[in-house]
Amino acid sequence: MAHEARPRSSAVLTEEGRAVLRRTWPAYARGIQEYFGRRLDDEEARTLAASLEGVLSATRRPRGRMRAPATKAGTVRIGDVR
């Protein structure tokens, strides 16, 4: 199927949804770290962070953003939602 012919959809995060995300994000961040992030070595964490940054760059909107920069071995740090 040609790119132009693909079905498209979008979603908008309301201010109320943004507030819920800010309030619940710490629990999600802990889960991501516990079940996913600690299983990556430094190189894997850097590769994943670079890949996710590429996706963010391609889809970034002026407001709001989540980051996952790599830190020490086996750790992916999840940034605050702004």
C-alpha positions as CSV (number, residue, x, y, z in Angstrom):
1,M,0.0,0.0,0.0
2,A,1.4,3.4,-0.9
3,H,2.3,5.7,2.0
4,E,-0.4,8.2,1.0
5,A,-3.1,5.5,0.9
6,R,-2.5,4.3,4.5
7,P,-5.2,5.0,7.0
8,R,-4.1,7.6,9.5
9,S,-5.2,8.4,13.0
10,S,-4.1,10.9,15.7
11,A,-4.7,11.5,19.4
12,V,-4.6,14.6,21.5
13,L,-3.7,14.7,25.1
14,T,-6.0,17.1,27.0
15,E,-4.9,19.2,29.9
16,E,-6.8,16.8,32.2
17,G,-5.0,13.8,30.6
18,R,-1.7,15.6,30.9
19,A,-2.4,16.1,34.7
20,V,-3.2,12.4,35.1
21,L,0.0,11.5,33.2
22,R,2.1,13.7,35.5
23,R,0.5,12.1,38.6
24,T,0.9,8.5,37.4
25,W,4.2,8.8,35.6
26,P,6.4,7.8,38.7
27,A,4.7,4.4,38.9
28,Y,5.2,3.8,35.1
29,A,8.8,4.9,35.3
30,R,9.5,2.5,38.2
31,G,8.0,-0.3,36.2
32,I,9.9,0.5,33.1
33,Q,13.1,0.6,35.1
34,E,12.4,-2.6,37.0
35,Y,11.1,-4.8,34.2
36,F,13.0,-3.3,31.2
37,G,15.7,-0.8,31.8
38,R,17.9,-2.7,34.2
39,R,18.3,-5.5,31.7
40,L,20.2,-3.3,29.2
41,D,23.9,-2.7,29.3
42,D,25.4,0.7,28.5
43,E,25.6,0.2,24.8
44,E,22.1,-1.2,24.5
45,A,20.7,1.7,26.6
46,R,22.5,4.3,24.4
47,T,21.2,2.5,21.2
48,L,17.6,2.4,22.6
49,A,17.8,6.1,23.7
50,A,19.1,7.2,20.3
51,S,16.4,5.2,18.5
52,L,13.6,6.7,20.7
53,E,15.0,10.2,20.2
54,G,14.8,9.7,16.5
55,V,11.2,8.7,16.8
56,L,10.5,11.7,19.0
57,S,12.3,14.0,16.6
58,A,10.2,12.8,13.7
59,T,6.9,13.2,15.7
60,R,7.7,16.0,18.1
61,R,5.1,18.6,18.8
62,P,5.9,22.0,20.5
63,R,4.4,20.9,23.8
64,G,5.3,18.0,26.0
65,R,7.9,15.3,25.6
66,M,9.2,12.2,27.3
67,R,12.8,11.3,27.2
68,A,14.7,8.1,28.0
69,P,18.4,9.1,28.1
70,A,20.9,6.3,28.9
71,T,22.8,6.5,32.2
72,K,25.0,3.9,34.0
73,A,25.1,0.2,33.0
74,G,21.7,-1.4,33.0
75,T,19.8,1.8,33.7
76,V,17.6,3.8,31.4
77,R,16.5,7.1,33.1
78,I,13.0,8.2,32.4
79,G,12.6,12.0,32.3
80,D,9.8,14.1,33.5
81,V,6.8,14.9,31.4
82,R,6.9,18.6,30.7
